[in-house]
Amino acid sequence: MKPKDFSHVEPKPAATVLLARDGADGIEVFLVKRHHDIEFASGALVFPGGKVEAGDTDGALRTACEGAEGIDDGDLALRLAALRETFEECGVLLARRRGGADLMDGDELAALEPWAGRLHRGEAGLAEFVAAEDLVLALDGLVHFAHWITPPLVPKRFDTHFFLVAAPPGQVAVHDGSEAVDSIWARPAWTTAEADAGRCRLVFATRLNLEKLGRSATVAEAITAARNAPVVTVRPQLEKFEDGIRTMRIPEEAGYGGAIFEVTDKPAMAVKAS
């Protein structure tokens, strides 16, 4: 018995965000629980994020960003997708009023809440939103953390860039109630322990990035570590598939503490072996 091969499926560009804060017992990250009816990672705890949409590639957005200097159009679209998805999925927006120095606070953000739904439903684009509200998008708050490409073991594949973000003070993260049905702030080690005990579900990439984040005691320490570490593309390769247990190989230089990992978490999508 061996897994099916979906190497013919082109991975879609996507972005996801590790929204982090300092808690009483160490660094915490915001996780949302995927709706059970969603095909990819259904029912799993994941970081907010999603695929790049057409509106994220609008050239007009470059002049409405801080931190876009020296970034090519493809990388810019990824960062804009990360920012947009964070706003849509958990109501957090990395933005300033034009001419302002501080990120928007909770009261300012509350007035913009209807835009999150319009963006999610495709009724408005990011450029329209930014222009209407006279915003500057704070891309300088995104720190490139990881890059994973879904292995050809599942039919829905993504080329995903992970970004680390310090949670803006004064903003409250919540789940959207549609794609995400629950949410939690949790320490990385607690989350992986809960998954090991069968009380929540993770996917392979989420688990390893939680472990990587959990090596830092504070958000500032994690950001410094991410800025100083090279981002190595991870294309997990199936090393062994036996009795339903998968062993995956990833580049050791990617910084996850090894190259061979036994995957105890369920696949992102349920695919029968053949």
C-alpha positions as CSV (number, residue, x, y, z in Angstrom):
1,M,0.0,0.0,0.0
2,K,1.4,3.3,-1.0
3,P,-0.1,6.9,-1.0
4,K,-1.5,8.4,-4.1
5,D,0.7,10.8,-6.1
6,F,-0.6,14.3,-6.7
7,S,2.7,15.8,-8.0
8,H,0.8,17.0,-11.1
9,V,-1.1,19.5,-8.9
10,E,0.5,23.0,-8.9
11,P,0.8,24.4,-5.4
12,K,-1.2,27.6,-4.9
13,P,0.7,30.6,-3.4
14,A,-0.5,31.2,0.2
15,A,0.4,33.0,3.4
16,T,-0.2,32.3,7.0
17,V,0.5,34.3,10.2
18,L,1.9,33.4,13.6
19,L,0.2,36.1,15.6
20,A,2.2,36.1,18.9
21,R,2.0,37.8,22.3
22,D,3.8,37.5,25.6
23,G,1.7,35.6,28.2
24,A,2.2,35.0,31.9
25,D,3.9,31.7,31.3
26,G,5.7,32.5,28.0
27,I,5.1,33.2,24.4
28,E,1.5,32.5,23.1
29,V,0.2,32.2,19.6
30,F,-3.3,32.6,18.2
31,L,-4.8,29.5,16.6
32,V,-8.1,29.0,14.9
33,K,-10.1,25.8,14.6
34,R,-11.0,25.0,11.0
35,H,-14.6,24.2,10.2
36,H,-15.3,20.5,9.8
37,D,-16.9,21.0,6.3
38,I,-13.7,22.7,4.9
39,E,-11.7,20.3,2.7
40,F,-8.2,21.3,3.8
41,A,-7.2,20.7,7.4
42,S,-10.8,20.3,8.5
43,G,-11.2,20.4,12.3
44,A,-7.6,21.2,12.9
45,L,-6.0,24.0,14.9
46,V,-4.1,26.2,12.4
47,F,-2.6,29.7,12.1
48,P,-4.8,32.2,10.3
49,G,-4.1,32.4,6.6
50,G,-5.1,31.5,3.1
51,K,-4.2,31.7,-0.6
52,V,-3.2,34.8,-2.5
53,E,-6.2,36.4,-4.1
54,A,-6.3,38.5,-7.3
55,G,-6.8,41.7,-5.2
56,D,-3.5,41.1,-3.4
57,T,-1.6,41.7,-6.6
58,D,-3.1,45.2,-7.3
59,G,-0.2,47.4,-8.1
60,A,-1.9,50.4,-6.5
61,L,-1.3,48.8,-3.1
62,R,2.5,49.2,-3.2
63,T,2.3,53.0,-2.4
64,A,-0.1,52.3,0.5
65,C,2.4,50.1,2.3
66,E,5.2,50.6,4.8
67,G,7.9,48.0,4.4
68,A,7.4,47.3,0.7
69,E,10.8,48.7,-0.4
70,G,13.0,46.2,-2.1
71,I,10.3,43.5,-2.2
72,D,9.3,42.1,-5.6
73,D,5.7,41.9,-6.7
74,G,5.3,38.2,-5.8
75,D,6.6,38.6,-2.3
76,L,4.6,41.8,-1.8
77,A,1.4,39.9,-2.8
78,L,2.2,37.2,-0.2
79,R,2.6,39.8,2.6
80,L,-0.6,41.5,1.5
81,A,-2.4,38.2,1.6
82,A,-1.1,37.5,5.1
83,L,-2.3,40.9,6.3
84,R,-5.7,40.6,4.6
85,E,-6.3,37.1,5.8
86,T,-5.5,38.1,9.4
87,F,-8.0,40.9,9.2
88,E,-10.7,38.6,7.6
89,E,-10.2,35.6,9.9
90,C,-9.4,37.1,13.3
91,G,-10.2,40.8,13.1
92,V,-6.6,42.0,13.5
93,L,-5.3,44.6,11.1
94,L,-1.7,45.8,10.8
95,A,-2.4,49.3,9.6
96,R,-2.1,53.0,10.5
97,R,-4.1,55.9,9.5
98,R,-2.2,57.8,6.9
99,G,0.0,60.3,8.7
100,G,-0.3,58.4,12.0
101,A,2.6,56.8,13.9
102,D,0.7,54.1,15.8
103,L,-1.1,51.0,14.7
104,M,-4.9,51.2,14.9
105,D,-6.4,50.5,18.2
106,G,-9.5,48.5,19.0
107,D,-12.0,51.4,18.8
108,E,-10.7,52.4,15.4
109,L,-10.8,48.9,14.2
110,A,-14.3,48.3,15.3
111,A,-15.5,50.9,12.8
112,L,-13.8,48.9,10.0
113,E,-15.3,45.5,10.9
114,P,-17.8,45.5,8.0
115,W,-14.9,45.6,5.6
116,A,-13.6,42.2,6.8
117,G,-16.8,40.5,5.6
118,R,-16.8,42.4,2.3
119,L,-13.2,41.3,1.6
120,H,-14.0,37.7,2.5
121,R,-17.0,37.6,0.3
122,G,-15.2,39.2,-2.6
123,E,-17.4,42.3,-2.6
124,A,-14.4,44.6,-2.3
125,G,-10.7,44.4,-2.9
126,L,-7.9,45.3,-0.5
127,A,-7.0,48.4,-2.6
128,E,-10.5,49.7,-2.4
129,F,-10.6,49.2,1.4
130,V,-7.2,51.0,1.9
131,A,-8.2,53.9,-0.3
132,A,-11.6,54.4,1.2
133,E,-10.3,54.4,4.8
134,D,-7.0,56.3,4.0
135,L,-4.9,53.5,5.5
136,V,-1.2,52.6,5.4
137,L,-0.6,48.9,5.6
138,A,2.2,48.0,8.1
139,L,4.0,45.3,6.2
140,D,7.1,46.2,8.3
141,G,5.4,44.3,11.1
142,L,5.7,41.0,9.2
143,V,8.8,38.8,9.7
144,H,9.4,35.9,7.3
145,F,9.4,32.8,9.5
146,A,9.1,29.7,7.3
147,H,8.3,28.4,3.8
148,W,6.5,25.1,3.3
149,I,5.2,23.4,0.1
150,T,2.6,20.8,0.5
151,P,4.0,17.4,-0.5
152,P,2.3,15.5,-3.4
153,L,0.4,13.2,-1.0
154,V,-2.8,15.2,-1.0
155,P,-4.8,16.7,-3.9
156,K,-5.0,20.3,-2.5
157,R,-1.5,21.7,-2.4
158,F,-0.1,25.1,-1.2
159,D,3.1,27.0,-1.5
160,T,2.9,28.7,1.9
161,H,5.0,31.4,3.5
162,F,4.7,31.8,7.2
163,F,5.0,35.3,8.8
164,L,5.6,36.1,12.5
165,V,3.7,39.1,13.8
166,A,3.6,40.7,17.2
167,A,0.0,41.1,18.2
168,P,-0.9,44.8,18.0
169,P,-1.7,46.2,21.5
170,G,-5.4,47.3,21.8
171,Q,-6.7,44.9,19.2
172,V,-8.6,41.7,20.1
173,A,-8.2,38.6,18.0
174,V,-11.4,36.6,17.4
175,H,-12.4,33.8,15.0
176,D,-14.7,34.6,12.0
177,G,-17.4,32.0,12.8
178,S,-17.4,30.7,9.2
179,E,-14.1,29.1,8.1
180,A,-13.0,29.1,11.7
181,V,-15.4,27.9,14.4
182,D,-13.2,28.5,17.5
183,S,-10.0,30.1,18.5
184,I,-7.5,30.1,21.3
185,W,-4.3,31.8,22.5
186,A,-2.0,29.1,23.6
187,R,1.6,28.3,24.4
188,P,3.2,26.1,21.7
189,A,4.3,23.3,24.0
190,W,0.8,23.1,25.6
191,T,-0.8,22.9,22.1
192,T,1.4,20.1,20.9
193,A,0.9,18.2,24.2
194,E,-2.9,18.5,23.8
195,A,-2.5,17.1,20.2
196,D,-0.4,14.2,21.5
197,A,-3.2,13.5,24.1
198,G,-5.8,13.5,21.3
199,R,-7.6,16.6,22.6
200,C,-7.0,18.6,19.5
201,R,-5.8,18.1,15.9
202,L,-2.7,19.6,14.2
203,V,-1.1,19.1,10.8
204,F,2.6,18.4,10.3
205,A,3.6,21.9,9.3
206,T,1.7,23.5,12.2
207,R,3.2,21.2,14.7
208,L,6.8,21.9,13.6
209,N,6.3,25.6,13.4
210,L,4.8,25.6,16.9
211,E,7.9,23.8,18.2
212,K,10.2,26.2,16.4
213,L,8.3,29.2,17.8
214,G,8.3,27.7,21.3
215,R,12.1,27.8,21.5
216,S,11.8,31.5,22.2
217,A,10.7,32.8,25.6
218,T,9.3,36.1,24.3
219,V,7.9,37.6,21.1
220,A,10.9,40.0,20.9
221,E,13.3,37.0,21.1
222,A,11.3,35.1,18.5
223,I,11.4,38.0,16.1
224,T,15.1,38.5,16.5
225,A,15.7,34.7,15.9
226,A,13.5,34.8,12.8
227,R,15.3,37.9,11.4
228,N,18.7,36.2,11.9
229,A,17.8,32.8,10.5
230,P,17.7,31.9,6.8
231,V,14.3,30.7,5.6
232,V,14.9,27.4,3.9
233,T,12.1,26.0,1.7
234,V,10.6,22.8,3.1
235,R,9.3,20.2,0.7
236,P,8.5,17.2,3.0
237,Q,9.4,13.9,1.3
238,L,7.8,10.7,2.3
239,E,10.6,8.5,3.7
240,K,8.4,5.5,4.8
241,F,4.7,4.6,4.8
242,E,3.9,1.6,6.9
243,D,0.8,0.6,8.9
244,G,-0.6,4.1,8.4
245,I,2.5,5.8,9.9
246,R,4.4,8.2,7.8
247,T,8.0,9.2,8.2
248,M,8.9,12.4,6.5
249,R,12.2,14.0,5.5
250,I,12.8,17.7,5.5
251,P,16.0,19.8,5.1
252,E,17.9,19.8,8.4
253,E,19.1,23.3,7.6
254,A,15.5,24.6,7.8
255,G,16.0,24.7,11.6
256,Y,13.4,22.3,13.0
257,G,15.9,20.2,15.0
258,G,16.3,17.3,12.6
259,A,15.7,15.9,9.2
260,I,13.6,12.8,9.8
261,F,10.2,13.0,11.6
262,E,7.5,10.4,12.3
263,V,4.2,12.1,11.5
264,T,1.7,11.3,14.3
265,D,-0.8,13.9,13.1
266,K,-3.5,13.1,10.5
267,P,-2.9,14.3,7.0
268,A,-4.3,17.7,6.0
269,M,-6.8,15.9,3.8
270,A,-8.0,12.4,4.2
271,V,-6.6,10.5,1.2
272,K,-6.9,6.7,0.9
273,A,-3.8,4.8,0.1
274,S,-3.8,2.6,-3.0
